[in-house]
Amino acid sequence: MELDNTTYNDLSVFQHEEEFSIFHRLCFTRTSQGRDWLLKYFSNPFSELRPILDTQQILRSIIENIDQWPNDITNGTLMVIEKFYDSNVDAIPNANLLHAFTYKLFNGPDFALVRYSISHFADLLKGMTRLVQLLDDDRAPLMIRSYLRRAADLMNKPVLIELRERERGIQFTWRETLYFGGYIRDEFRLSALELINIYSRIDAWYSMAVAIKNLNLCFPEFIDHPQPHIDAHSLYHILLQAPTPYDVKLSPDNNFLFMTGANMAGKSTFIKAVGSTVFLAHLGMGVPAQSMRLTLFDGLLSNINVVDNIIKGESYFFNEVQRIKNTISKINDGRKWLVLIDELFKGTNVQDAMKCSSAVIKGLIKIKSSLFILSTHLYEIGDELKQYPNISFRYFETSVKDDQLEFSYQLREGISNDRLGYLILKREKVVDMLEKL
């Protein structure tokens, strides 16, 4: 599925302040190499159904076995192994007692590093062997089965089997240090790095499985239909600690959601919740919803956090126009897109914004191959859009009690006419401050 950098930023998939990102929320990898692979998965959502379904099946199998997941391989394990290969260890001689004695005597630091490192190699072999035994099943998707069987083949050497089966906690003798260290240094380098790469992929899948289990996510069902559909029950935003769930239904007959409501009522959160959930579905991940059915989408585009560009001399409004222009160019190709627009044309006056917004909406609704969610404060343009049967109108309810705003965060049918800006200004004592100037 195609996403550009703007959409990644708008949906908070990645953030400079990492704790506020979806990636950070769902990252449970045990190693930095696994985190790197998870980053690759998140940066390349699938555009075909087969790898999505395969990933779902991989994650299900990991969840089934998660209580038996081996603890042998840690981030420290892989760091030691990589440091071992990066170190300029002197050539390790044949493993007889004399050579062992002289190597320890004249190459003491290297001997110590080799002895320390081979115990971590043993942990890598033990952990990978357990993963192969746990997950290598004829019912498993080819995607993981091929990695597991390659790992088993890499470890199927007598010296490695001997190292793997050695009891943990017993110090290696001088001879054993040279015996295992020499093989690992001279014969196993490429295989060890390949084994780490395989484990890192599995660690990334493990992270996704842990997130699904810990956060009680559900696997979405993909439906085969030439036109785009989304049908989700109790969908919510993955980053919220106490979210309000929504029911979302979009289809070719009802492919444009026109949304209104006051500031802070929940419009932007809703838009980002739908977008991020569709994104996660295309990773093969579980999603934050009670249930979800959707078609495969070719791309996801957002227009949420447009900014001006002082260096280029581009105004906020100009960049809004360019974003809409680029969006129209991309989605006018017959493919299935999900388009998210939050507050069109904030960079111009109200009358101009109404005219521009109306023109854009009337153009976009001609594109039946995509789904659209648009929020706006310009509720006045809603009346002229009611003639189009494929537009649905929803608003977020806001009530006022004792000069205090109360938000239900619930979507209601219709168009909001809330005008609460002055009330917020008054509630925050800004009016009083101004009157005292």
C-alpha positions in Angstrom: 0.0 0.0 0.0 1.3 3.4 -1.0 1.9 6.1 1.7 4.0 9.2 1.4 6.0 10.9 4.1 3.2 13.4 4.8 0.7 10.7 5.5 3.2 8.8 7.7 3.6 12.0 9.7 -0.1 12.9 9.8 -0.9 9.5 11.2 1.9 9.6 13.8 3.3 6.2 12.6 6.8 7.6 13.3 7.5 10.6 15.3 10.6 12.6 16.5 9.2 12.3 20.0 9.1 8.6 19.8 6.8 7.8 22.7 4.0 9.5 20.8 4.3 7.2 17.7 2.3 4.2 16.7 5.6 2.4 16.0 6.8 2.9 19.6 3.5 1.8 21.0 3.7 -1.5 19.1 7.4 -2.2 19.4 8.1 -5.1 21.7 11.2 -6.4 20.0 14.0 -7.9 22.2 16.9 -6.8 20.0 17.9 -3.7 18.1 18.2 -5.8 15.0 14.6 -6.9 15.5 13.6 -3.3 15.9 15.3 -2.5 12.6 13.3 -5.2 10.8 10.0 -4.0 12.5 10.8 -0.5 11.1 11.2 -2.1 7.6 7.8 -3.8 8.0 6.2 -0.6 9.0 7.8 1.3 6.2 6.5 -1.2 3.6 2.9 -2.1 4.1 1.7 -4.8 1.7 -0.1 -4.1 -1.5 -1.1 -7.7 -2.1 -3.4 -9.9 -0.1 -1.2 -13.1 0.0 1.6 -11.6 2.2 -1.0 -10.0 4.5 -2.7 -13.3 5.1 0.6 -15.1 5.5 1.7 -12.5 8.1 -1.6 -12.9 10.0 -1.0 -16.7 10.1 2.6 -16.2 11.3 1.4 -13.9 14.1 -1.3 -16.4 15.1 1.2 -19.2 15.3 3.5 -17.1 17.5 0.6 -16.0 19.7 -0.3 -19.7 20.2 3.3 -20.4 21.4 4.1 -17.1 23.0 4.2 -18.6 26.5 7.0 -21.0 25.4 9.0 -18.4 23.6 12.8 -19.0 24.4 14.7 -16.4 26.4 18.2 -17.5 25.2 18.7 -14.7 22.7 19.0 -11.2 24.0 20.1 -7.9 22.6 23.4 -8.4 24.5 23.8 -11.8 22.8 23.7 -10.3 19.3 25.9 -7.3 20.4 28.6 -9.6 21.7 28.5 -11.7 18.5 28.8 -8.7 16.2 31.6 -7.2 18.4 33.5 -10.5 18.1 33.5 -10.4 14.4 34.4 -6.7 14.4 37.4 -7.3 16.7 40.9 -8.0 15.3 41.3 -11.2 17.2 44.6 -12.9 16.4 44.5 -16.1 14.4 43.3 -19.0 16.6 45.6 -22.0 16.4 44.6 -25.7 16.4 42.9 -26.8 19.6 45.6 -28.8 21.4 46.7 -28.2 25.0 50.1 -26.6 24.1 48.5 -24.2 21.6 45.8 -23.3 24.1 48.4 -22.6 26.8 50.6 -20.4 24.6 47.6 -18.5 23.1 46.3 -17.7 26.6 49.8 -16.7 27.7 50.7 -14.5 24.8 47.2 -13.4 23.6 45.5 -13.0 26.9 42.9 -10.3 25.9 42.0 -12.2 22.7 41.7 -15.5 24.6 39.3 -13.8 27.1 37.2 -12.3 24.4 36.9 -15.6 22.6 36.0 -17.5 25.7 33.4 -14.9 26.6 31.9 -14.8 23.1 31.4 -18.5 22.5 29.0 -18.7 25.4 26.8 -16.1 23.5 27.1 -18.1 20.3 25.8 -21.1 22.3 22.8 -19.0 23.4 22.1 -18.0 19.8 22.2 -21.6 18.7 20.0 -22.8 21.7 17.4 -20.1 21.0 17.2 -20.6 17.3 16.9 -24.3 17.7 14.0 -23.9 20.1 12.3 -21.5 17.6 12.7 -24.0 14.8 11.1 -26.7 17.0 8.3 -24.3 18.1 7.3 -22.8 14.8 8.4 -25.2 12.0 5.1 -26.7 11.1 3.9 -27.9 7.7 0.8 -25.7 8.3 3.0 -22.6 8.7 3.2 -20.1 5.8 6.1 -20.7 3.4 7.4 -17.2 4.3 8.5 -18.3 7.8 8.9 -22.0 7.1 11.7 -21.2 4.6 13.5 -19.1 7.1 13.2 -21.7 9.9 14.5 -24.5 7.7 17.4 -22.4 6.4 18.3 -21.7 10.1 18.2 -25.4 10.9 20.4 -26.1 7.9 23.0 -23.4 9.0 23.2 -25.0 12.5 23.4 -28.6 11.3 27.1 -28.9 11.9 28.6 -31.3 14.4 30.7 -28.6 16.1 27.7 -26.3 16.4 25.5 -29.1 17.7 28.1 -29.9 20.3 28.3 -26.2 21.3 24.5 -25.9 21.4 24.1 -28.9 23.7 26.8 -27.9 26.1 25.4 -27.2 29.6 25.1 -23.5 30.3 27.2 -22.0 33.2 30.2 -24.3 32.9 33.3 -22.4 31.9 35.0 -23.5 28.7 38.3 -25.2 29.0 41.4 -23.7 27.3 41.1 -26.4 24.6 37.4 -25.9 24.1 37.9 -22.1 23.8 40.2 -22.7 20.8 38.1 -25.5 19.4 34.8 -23.6 19.3 36.4 -20.1 18.8 38.4 -21.2 15.9 35.5 -22.7 14.0 33.2 -19.7 14.8 35.8 -17.2 13.7 37.0 -19.0 10.5 34.1 -21.1 9.3 30.9 -19.6 10.8 31.1 -15.9 10.1 28.7 -15.6 7.2 26.3 -18.3 8.6 26.2 -16.5 12.0 25.3 -13.2 10.3 22.6 -14.9 8.3 21.3 -16.6 11.4 21.1 -13.2 13.2 19.2 -11.8 10.2 16.7 -14.6 10.3 16.2 -14.2 14.1 15.8 -10.5 13.7 12.9 -11.0 11.2 11.3 -13.4 13.6 11.9 -11.0 16.5 9.9 -8.3 14.6 7.0 -10.7 14.0 7.2 -11.6 17.7 6.9 -7.9 18.6 3.7 -7.6 16.4 2.3 -10.8 18.1 3.0 -9.4 21.6 1.3 -6.2 20.7 -1.8 -8.0 19.4 -2.0 -10.1 22.6 -1.2 -7.3 25.1 -3.4 -4.7 23.5 -6.3 -7.1 22.6 -6.2 -6.3 18.9 -8.3 -8.3 16.4 -7.3 -9.6 13.0 -9.3 -7.8 10.2 -11.0 -9.8 7.5 -10.2 -8.8 3.9 -13.0 -9.1 1.4 -12.6 -9.5 -2.3 -14.5 -6.7 -4.0 -13.6 -4.5 -7.0 -14.8 -1.4 -5.1 -13.5 -0.1 -1.7 -15.2 -1.0 1.5 -14.6 -0.4 5.2 -16.9 -1.9 7.9 -15.5 -1.7 11.4 -17.2 -2.1 14.8 -15.9 -0.4 17.9 -12.8 1.0 16.1 -10.6 3.3 18.2 -7.2 5.1 18.1 -4.3 2.9 19.1 -2.4 5.7 20.9 -5.2 6.6 23.4 -5.3 5.2 26.9 -9.1 5.5 27.3 -10.4 5.7 23.8 -14.0 6.1 22.6 -14.9 3.5 20.0 -16.6 4.2 16.7 -18.6 2.2 14.2 -17.4 3.0 10.7 -19.0 2.0 7.4 -17.9 3.2 4.0 -18.8 1.7 0.6 -19.1 2.8 -3.0 -22.7 3.8 -2.4 -21.6 5.9 0.6 -18.0 6.7 -0.1 -17.8 10.2 1.3 -18.1 11.1 5.0 -18.6 14.8 5.6 -17.9 15.4 9.3 -18.5 18.5 11.4 -18.2 19.5 15.1 -16.5 21.8 17.5 -12.8 22.0 18.2 -11.6 19.2 20.5 -14.8 17.3 19.8 -12.9 14.4 18.2 -12.9 15.0 14.5 -9.1 14.7 14.0 -8.8 11.8 16.3 -11.5 9.9 14.4 -9.8 10.6 11.0 -6.4 9.4 12.3 -8.0 6.4 14.0 -9.5 5.2 10.7 -6.3 5.9 8.8 -3.9 4.2 11.2 -6.2 1.2 11.5 -6.3 0.7 7.8 -2.5 1.1 7.7 -2.0 -1.6 10.4 -4.4 -4.0 8.6 -2.1 -3.8 5.5 0.9 -4.9 7.6 -0.9 -8.1 8.5 -1.2 -6.7 12.1 -4.2 -6.9 14.4 -6.2 -3.7 14.5 -7.8 -1.7 17.4 -11.4 -2.7 16.8 -13.9 -5.3 17.9 -14.2 -6.5 14.3 -13.3 -5.1 10.9 -13.9 -6.1 7.3 -12.2 -4.2 4.5 -11.0 -4.4 0.9 -7.3 -4.2 0.0 -6.4 -0.5 -0.6 -3.7 0.6 -3.1 -2.9 3.7 -1.2 -3.6 6.0 1.7 -3.4 9.8 1.5 -3.9 12.4 4.2 -4.2 16.2 4.3 -4.1 16.9 8.0 -1.0 18.8 9.2 -0.2 21.1 6.3 2.5 23.7 7.1 3.9 26.8 5.4 7.4 27.0 4.1 9.2 30.2 5.0 12.4 29.2 3.1 10.6 28.7 -0.2 8.2 31.6 0.5 5.2 29.3 0.3 2.1 30.2 2.3 0.0 27.8 4.3 -2.8 28.2 1.7 -0.5 27.6 -1.2 0.7 24.3 0.4 -2.9 23.3 1.0 -3.7 23.8 -2.6 -0.6 21.8 -3.7 -1.5 19.0 -1.4 -5.0 18.8 -2.8 -3.6 19.0 -6.3 -1.2 16.1 -5.7 -4.0 14.1 -4.1 -6.2 14.5 -7.1 -3.4 13.5 -9.5 -2.7 10.4 -7.5 -6.2 9.1 -6.9 -7.5 9.7 -10.4 -6.2 6.4 -11.6 -9.0 3.9 -10.9 -7.2 2.3 -8.0 -8.6 2.1 -4.5 -7.5 4.9 -2.2 -8.4 6.0 1.3 -8.3 9.8 1.5 -8.3 11.7 4.8 -8.8 15.5 4.9 -8.9 17.5 8.1 -10.1 21.1 7.9 -9.7 22.1 4.3 -8.3 25.6 3.4 -7.6 26.9 6.9 -5.2 29.3 5.3 -7.7 31.7 3.7 -10.8 33.7 4.7 -14.1 31.9 5.5 -15.9 32.9 2.3 -13.0 31.9 0.1 -12.6 28.6 2.1 -16.2 27.7 1.6 -16.0 28.3 -2.2 -12.8 26.3 -2.5 -14.0 23.5 -0.2 -17.3 23.1 -2.1 -15.4 22.9 -5.4 -13.0 20.3 -4.2 -15.7 18.1 -2.6 -17.9 18.2 -5.7 -15.0 17.1 -7.7 -13.8 14.3 -5.4 -17.2 12.7 -5.1 -16.9 11.8 -8.8 -14.1 9.3 -7.9 -16.0 6.2 -7.0 -12.9 4.0 -6.7 -11.8 5.8 -3.4 -13.2 6.4 0.0 -13.1 9.9 1.6 -13.3 11.2 5.1 -13.4 15.0 5.4 -13.8 17.2 8.5 -14.6 20.9 8.4 -15.9 23.8 10.4 -17.6 25.1 7.3 -20.9 23.4 8.1 -22.7 26.0 5.8 -21.6 24.1 2.7 -23.3 20.9 4.0 -26.8 22.0 2.7 -25.7 22.2 -0.9 -24.0 18.8 -0.7 -27.2 17.0 0.4 -28.2 16.5 -3.2 -25.4 13.9 -3.6 -26.5 10.4 -2.4 -23.0 9.1 -1.8 -22.2 11.7 0.9 -23.1 10.9 4.5 -23.2 13.6 7.2 -21.9 13.0 10.7 -21.0 15.3 13.5 -19.4 15.1 17.0 -21.8 16.2 19.7 -20.8 18.9 22.2 -22.9 20.2 25.1 -22.5 23.2 27.4 -23.2 22.9 31.1 -22.4 25.7 33.5 -20.2 27.3 30.9 -18.2 24.1 30.7 -17.8 22.1 27.5 -18.7 18.4 27.6 -17.7 16.1 24.8 -19.3 12.8 24.3 -16.9 11.9 21.4 -19.8 10.1 19.8 -20.7 10.5 16.1 -24.3 11.6 15.4 -26.1 11.8 12.1 -26.4 15.2 10.6 -24.4 18.5 10.5 -23.2 20.4 13.5 -23.8 24.1 13.9 -21.8 24.6 17.1 -20.0 27.9 17.5 -18.0 27.5 20.7 -14.9 29.5 20.0 -15.9 32.5 22.0 -17.1 30.3 24.9 -13.7 28.6 25.0 -12.1 32.1 25.0 -14.3 33.1 27.9 -13.8 29.9 29.8 -10.1 30.2 29.7 -10.4 33.8 31.2 -8.9 35.4 28.1 -11.9 37.7 27.8 -11.4 38.8 31.4 -7.8 39.4 30.8 -8.5 41.5 27.8 -11.1 43.6 29.5 -8.6 44.4 32.3 -6.0 45.7 29.9 
